[in-house]
């Protein structure tokens, strides 16, 4: 009977070059790979939705879907900015606070979910499914905020 893959193993299969957080010095690099993967998916989604907006505006400039698409692309850009500007893999924090194996396992769990959700947003953009994109984007934003808390000691992450 084949064993189920761990979140780390699943991430390694999904993202080329991903080595896992096995060595402390690689945390930053792996974190950047996860971020780049998410950003690429979100940028693709944003581009797809922008093209859809242009097509709709060309045919019907007062279509009600334009407002929803504009709001969605704005929230995608905001999340991309948040991901780009967030502290990279706890590099600066490591000098002061230690991240334990349990926290790393939680980070793997979050990374796996985040990568999957970013892919869902991209897929929804290809299918022009605004409901699915909004739902995946909101979950992605929530998990991104929760994940960031793992890089700080509990008393500072509240």
Phi, psi and omega in degrees: 000125181290142179278155179283140180287143175285164177303321179299314180295323178295318178297318181298327178284332185275326188243114179301134178088353182288124184253351182084163183271052183281329181238134184308319182292343180269352181304313182300313182297316180293321177299319180293325176296316179297314180299314182298319178299312180297314182298317179300315179298316182291323177294320176299315179299316181298318178296316179298315180293325178295320176297319178298318178300315180299317179296317180294316181296324179295321181278319186211089187297347180249017180298134183294338180292338181298319179296316179296318179293320179297317178298316181297312181295326177296316180291327176294314179299320179297317179293319177303316178298317178299317180294317179296324187266352181291155179302137186277103170057022178072018184305309181290328182290329185302334179295335185249321186236138180268136173261125184269168183304323180297320179293321178298320178298321177295320179297317176302315180300314178297314182301317180299315179294317182297316179298316178297317180293321178298320177294324177296320178297316179298314180299317179298327179291324178293322180274357185052046180256093184295321180298313179296320180295315179298316181296312180295321181295317180295319177293321178299315179298317181296313181294325178298316178295317180295319180298319182301329181294337182290343182273003180231154177297152185308322182291342179258349187263009181285000000 
